[in-house]
Amino acid sequence: MTQFTAISPAILRVFVYGTLKPGEANYPRYCAGKVVEVTKAMTRGKLYSLPLGYPAMTTGDNLVYGYLLSFNDWAVLSELDNLEDYHTDRPPSANLYNRVQTEIYHLTGDSLGFAWVYIMSEQLVEQFRGILQVDGCWSGEKGKRYLENI
């Protein structure tokens, strides 16, 4: 039986699949020294590589691989919101990404509970000419190769 864990008010949990992953471009600025736990994880969605050099995730049933990051400081969330161009006072269609809660899974398939994740609309992904990453994985190297081939 799967046990669901709600997001704890004391711990901020964010699933990352792109430039915020350990070893990627935005991790040092936004996450290093602030993360209290890092877990390799996956969720359901569709992952795209964008010609802008970063990825986007949409809703879907494919597996998307990344990391579940846990923070003690909820102020990190406003920094991530700014990075992802997400503003709660705007309609969802005006945001680059929207922040939603989704169920996260350990690589074994066990539920890790719910966490925040930033998703992009299918329409924006199409406008940006996103390429579906069928393996559910993105790295900065994929982003660089994409830019070299357009």
Backbone as numpy.savetxt, mean C-alpha at the origin, in Angstrom:
# Nx Ny Nz CAx CAy CAz Cx Cy Cz
-10.64 -21.95 11.80 -11.48 -20.77 11.80 -10.59 -19.52 11.80
-10.91 -18.56 10.98 -10.15 -17.32 10.91 -10.59 -16.38 12.01
-9.63 -15.84 12.73 -9.94 -14.88 13.77 -9.62 -13.49 13.23
-10.56 -12.57 13.36 -10.37 -11.22 12.86 -9.89 -10.33 14.00
-8.91 -9.51 13.71 -8.38 -8.59 14.69 -8.68 -7.18 14.22
-9.35 -6.41 15.05 -9.66 -5.03 14.70 -8.39 -4.19 14.82
-8.38 -3.05 14.16 -7.26 -2.14 14.28 -7.25 -1.59 15.69
-6.14 -1.78 16.40 -6.00 -1.30 17.77 -5.86 0.22 17.76
-6.54 0.90 18.68 -6.38 2.35 18.73 -4.96 2.76 19.15
-4.21 1.84 19.78 -2.87 2.17 20.24 -1.82 1.99 19.14
-2.06 1.09 18.22 -1.08 0.77 17.17 -1.65 1.11 15.80
-0.88 1.84 15.02 -1.23 2.15 13.64 -0.66 1.05 12.76
-1.52 0.42 11.96 -1.10 -0.66 11.06 -1.41 -0.25 9.63
-0.37 -0.30 8.78 -0.50 0.10 7.38 0.13 -0.98 6.51
-0.61 -1.44 5.50 -0.07 -2.37 4.52 0.54 -1.56 3.39
1.81 -1.83 3.07 2.50 -1.10 2.01 2.98 -2.08 0.94
2.92 -1.64 -0.31 3.23 -2.51 -1.45 4.15 -1.84 -2.46
4.60 -0.63 -2.17 5.39 0.12 -3.15 6.58 0.82 -2.54
6.64 2.13 -2.71 7.82 2.91 -2.31 7.98 3.03 -0.80
6.99 2.62 -0.02 7.10 2.65 1.44 7.61 1.34 2.02
7.84 0.34 1.18 8.37 -0.94 1.67 9.82 -0.76 2.12
10.26 -1.58 3.09 11.67 -1.54 3.47 12.55 -1.74 2.23
13.57 -0.88 2.09 14.47 -0.95 0.95 14.05 -0.12 -0.24
12.85 0.45 -0.20 12.38 1.28 -1.32 12.56 2.77 -1.01
12.30 3.61 -2.00 12.67 5.03 -1.97 12.09 5.84 -0.81
10.84 5.63 -0.45 10.22 6.46 0.58 10.29 5.89 2.00
10.81 4.67 2.14 10.90 4.07 3.47 11.77 4.90 4.42
12.98 5.32 4.00 13.83 6.07 4.94 13.17 7.34 5.48
12.50 8.08 4.63 11.92 9.36 5.06 10.67 9.18 5.92
9.81 8.25 5.57 8.51 8.15 6.22 8.40 7.05 7.27
9.28 6.06 7.21 9.10 4.89 8.08 10.29 4.56 8.97
11.50 4.77 8.49 12.69 4.38 9.25 12.70 5.05 10.61
12.96 4.27 11.64 12.99 4.79 13.00 11.63 4.99 13.63
10.57 4.77 12.86 9.20 4.94 13.37 8.45 3.62 13.45
8.87 2.64 12.66 8.19 1.35 12.60 8.60 0.51 13.81
7.60 -0.09 14.47 7.90 -0.96 15.61 7.83 -2.43 15.24
7.19 -2.75 14.11 7.12 -4.13 13.65 6.92 -4.15 12.14
7.64 -5.05 11.47 7.54 -5.25 10.02 7.24 -6.71 9.78
6.15 -6.98 9.02 5.76 -8.36 8.72 5.52 -8.49 7.23
6.19 -9.46 6.58 5.86 -9.74 5.18 4.42 -10.21 5.15
3.65 -9.68 4.19 2.22 -9.95 4.19 1.65 -9.85 2.78
0.36 -10.12 2.69 -0.35 -10.01 1.41 -1.80 -9.62 1.68
-2.45 -9.13 0.64 -3.86 -8.79 0.71 -4.47 -9.05 -0.66
-5.75 -8.82 -0.77 -6.45 -9.00 -2.05 -6.58 -7.65 -2.76
-6.34 -7.66 -4.06 -6.46 -6.46 -4.87 -5.83 -6.71 -6.23
-5.54 -5.65 -6.94 -4.80 -5.73 -8.20 -3.68 -4.70 -8.11
-2.49 -5.10 -8.48 -1.32 -4.23 -8.39 -0.86 -3.84 -9.79
-0.60 -2.56 -9.96 -0.18 -2.01 -11.25 1.13 -1.24 -11.09
1.97 -1.30 -12.10 3.14 -0.45 -12.20 2.74 0.75 -13.04
3.01 1.94 -12.54 2.64 3.16 -13.25 3.87 3.77 -13.91
3.70 4.49 -15.02 4.84 5.12 -15.70 5.46 6.24 -14.88
4.85 6.57 -13.75 5.37 7.61 -12.87 6.49 7.08 -11.98
6.74 5.76 -12.04 7.81 5.16 -11.26 7.38 4.61 -9.92
6.08 4.53 -9.70 5.56 3.93 -8.47 4.32 3.12 -8.81
3.85 2.29 -7.87 2.71 1.41 -8.17 1.39 1.98 -7.68
0.33 1.29 -8.06 -1.01 1.57 -7.55 -1.71 0.25 -7.33
-2.50 0.20 -6.30 -3.33 -0.98 -6.02 -4.78 -0.56 -6.17
-5.57 -1.44 -6.77 -7.01 -1.23 -6.85 -7.70 -2.39 -6.13
-9.00 -2.30 -6.01 -9.73 -3.43 -5.46 -9.67 -4.58 -6.45
-9.80 -5.78 -5.97 -9.76 -6.96 -6.83 -9.53 -8.21 -6.01
-9.41 -9.34 -6.70 -9.26 -10.63 -6.02 -7.88 -11.25 -6.17
-6.96 -10.58 -6.87 -5.60 -11.11 -6.99 -4.87 -10.94 -5.66
-3.75 -11.59 -5.51 -2.91 -11.39 -4.34 -1.92 -10.26 -4.61
-1.79 -9.37 -3.63 -0.81 -8.29 -3.67 0.12 -8.49 -2.48
1.42 -8.52 -2.75 2.41 -8.79 -1.71 3.08 -7.50 -1.27
3.36 -7.43 0.02 4.03 -6.26 0.57 4.39 -6.51 2.02
4.25 -5.46 2.82 4.60 -5.53 4.24 3.51 -4.88 5.07
3.26 -5.46 6.23 2.41 -4.84 7.23 3.34 -4.11 8.19
3.22 -2.78 8.21 4.04 -1.96 9.09 3.21 -1.52 10.28
3.78 -1.60 11.47 3.11 -1.15 12.69 3.88 0.02 13.29
3.13 1.04 13.70 3.70 2.26 14.28 3.04 2.54 15.62
3.79 3.13 16.56 3.21 3.58 17.83 2.63 4.98 17.71
3.09 5.74 16.74 2.73 7.15 16.60 1.73 7.33 15.46
0.50 7.70 15.81 -0.53 7.90 14.80 -0.28 9.14 13.95
0.64 10.02 14.35 0.96 11.19 13.54 1.56 10.78 12.19
2.13 9.59 12.14 2.68 9.07 10.88 1.60 9.01 9.81
0.36 8.74 10.22 -0.72 8.60 9.25 -0.94 9.87 8.44
-0.86 11.04 9.07 -1.05 12.28 8.32 0.11 12.51 7.34
1.32 12.08 7.72 2.46 12.18 6.80 2.25 11.28 5.59
1.77 10.06 5.84 1.50 9.13 4.73 0.36 9.64 3.86
-0.68 10.20 4.49 -1.79 10.77 3.73 -1.29 11.85 2.77
-0.40 12.71 3.25 0.15 13.77 2.39 0.95 13.17 1.24
1.79 12.18 1.53 2.57 11.52 0.48 1.66 10.94 -0.59
0.59 10.29 -0.17 -0.32 9.60 -1.09 -1.40 10.52 -1.67
-1.33 11.80 -1.37 -2.30 12.79 -1.84 -3.73 12.38 -1.49
-3.89 11.97 -0.22 -5.21 11.59 0.31 -5.62 12.64 1.33
-6.80 13.21 1.13 -7.32 14.23 2.04 -8.76 13.88 2.40
-9.01 13.76 3.69 -10.34 13.36 4.16 -11.41 14.39 3.84
-11.02 15.64 3.63 -12.01 16.70 3.37 -12.34 16.84 1.88
-11.80 15.97 1.04 -12.11 15.99 -0.39 -12.95 14.79 -0.74
-13.72 14.88 -1.83 -14.43 13.68 -2.30 -13.40 12.66 -2.78
-13.70 11.37 -2.66 -12.74 10.33 -3.08 -12.22 10.52 -4.51
-13.06 11.02 -5.40 -12.64 11.19 -6.80 -11.58 12.27 -6.96
-11.40 13.13 -5.96 -10.40 14.20 -6.04 -9.05 13.78 -5.46
-8.99 12.62 -4.82 -7.74 12.12 -4.24 -6.98 11.28 -5.26
-5.66 11.28 -5.16 -4.85 10.38 -5.97 -5.06 8.95 -5.48
-4.93 8.76 -4.17 -5.21 7.48 -3.52 -6.26 7.72 -2.45
-6.97 6.67 -2.10 -7.89 6.71 -0.98 -7.45 5.68 0.04
-7.55 6.05 1.31 -7.13 5.16 2.39 -8.33 4.36 2.88
-8.20 3.03 2.85 -9.29 2.14 3.28 -8.72 1.06 4.19
-9.59 0.44 4.96 -9.20 -0.70 5.78 -9.46 -1.97 4.99
-8.52 -2.89 5.05 -8.68 -4.16 4.36 -8.03 -5.26 5.19
-8.47 -6.49 4.96 -7.89 -7.60 5.69 -6.53 -7.96 5.11
-5.58 -8.19 6.00 -4.21 -8.51 5.64 -3.93 -9.94 6.07
-3.13 -10.64 5.28 -2.82 -12.05 5.55 -1.32 -12.26 5.65
-0.93 -13.15 6.55 0.45 -13.62 6.60 0.69 -14.42 5.33
1.93 -14.61 4.94 2.23 -15.37 3.73 1.76 -16.82 3.83
1.49 -17.30 5.04 0.95 -18.65 5.23 -0.55 -18.70 4.94
-1.18 -17.52 4.81 -2.62 -17.45 4.57 -3.43 -17.11 5.80
-2.80 -17.11 6.98 -3.51 -16.77 8.21 -3.80 -15.27 8.25
-4.98 -14.92 8.76 -5.35 -13.51 8.86 -4.50 -12.80 9.90
-4.06 -11.60 9.55 -3.35 -10.73 10.48 -4.25 -9.60 10.95
-5.52 -9.67 10.58 -6.46 -8.61 10.95 -6.54 -7.55 9.86
-7.01 -6.39 10.25 -7.23 -5.31 9.30 -6.17 -4.22 9.46
-5.90 -3.54 8.37 -4.93 -2.44 8.36 -5.35 -1.43 7.30
-4.76 -0.26 7.38 -4.98 0.75 6.35 -4.16 0.39 5.11
-4.70 0.71 3.95 -3.98 0.57 2.69 -4.45 1.69 1.77
-3.56 2.16 0.92 -3.90 3.22 -0.04 -4.20 2.58 -1.38
-5.39 2.86 -1.91 -5.79 2.31 -3.20 -6.10 3.44 -4.18
-5.98 3.14 -5.45 -6.27 4.09 -6.51 -7.48 3.59 -7.27
-8.23 4.49 -7.86 -9.40 4.08 -8.65 -8.93 3.44 -9.96
-9.74 2.52 -10.46 -9.45 1.87 -11.75 -9.32 2.93 -12.86
-10.15 3.98 -12.79 -10.13 5.02 -13.82 -8.77 5.74 -13.86
-8.24 6.07 -12.68 -6.93 6.73 -12.66 -5.83 5.80 -13.15
-5.89 4.54 -12.75 -4.89 3.57 -13.22 -4.91 3.51 -14.75
-6.10 3.51 -15.34 -6.20 3.50 -16.81 -5.63 4.78 -17.40
-5.95 5.93 -16.79 -5.43 7.21 -17.29 -3.90 7.24 -17.26
-3.33 6.64 -16.21 -1.87 6.61 -16.05 -1.21 5.49 -16.84
-2.01 4.69 -17.57 -1.51 3.57 -18.36 -0.78 2.54 -17.49
-1.40 2.20 -16.37 -0.83 1.21 -15.47 -0.76 -0.16 -16.11
0.28 -0.91 -15.77 0.46 -2.28 -16.26 0.25 -3.23 -15.09
-0.69 -4.16 -15.25 -1.00 -5.12 -14.20 0.23 -5.96 -13.89
0.54 -6.08 -12.61 1.64 -6.92 -12.14 1.03 -8.25 -11.71
1.01 -9.21 -12.63 0.30 -10.47 -12.37 0.91 -11.24 -11.22
2.19 -11.00 -10.91 2.81 -11.70 -9.77 2.48 -11.03 -8.44
1.80 -9.87 -8.47 1.41 -9.19 -7.24 2.55 -8.51 -6.52
3.69 -8.36 -7.20 4.88 -7.76 -6.57 5.33 -6.54 -7.36
5.82 -5.54 -6.65 6.40 -4.36 -7.28 7.69 -4.01 -6.55
8.66 -3.54 -7.30 9.89 -3.01 -6.70 10.30 -1.77 -7.47
11.14 -0.98 -6.87 11.65 0.21 -7.56 12.32 -0.14 -8.87
12.90 -1.33 -8.95 13.53 -1.77 -10.20 12.49 -1.94 -11.30
11.30 -2.46 -10.95 10.23 -2.58 -11.95 9.82 -1.19 -12.43
9.75 -0.25 -11.51 9.39 1.11 -11.87 10.41 1.73 -12.81
11.69 1.49 -12.54 12.75 2.01 -13.41 12.67 1.40 -14.80
12.46 0.07 -14.86 12.37 -0.59 -16.17 11.17 -0.06 -16.95
10.06 0.17 -16.27 8.87 0.69 -16.93 9.20 2.04 -17.56
9.84 2.92 -16.80 10.17 4.25 -17.31 11.12 4.18 -18.51
12.03 3.23 -18.49 12.99 3.09 -19.60 12.31 2.61 -20.88
11.18 1.93 -20.77 10.54 1.33 -21.94 9.37 2.13 -22.50
9.12 3.34 -22.00 8.01 4.12 -22.57 8.55 5.19 -23.49
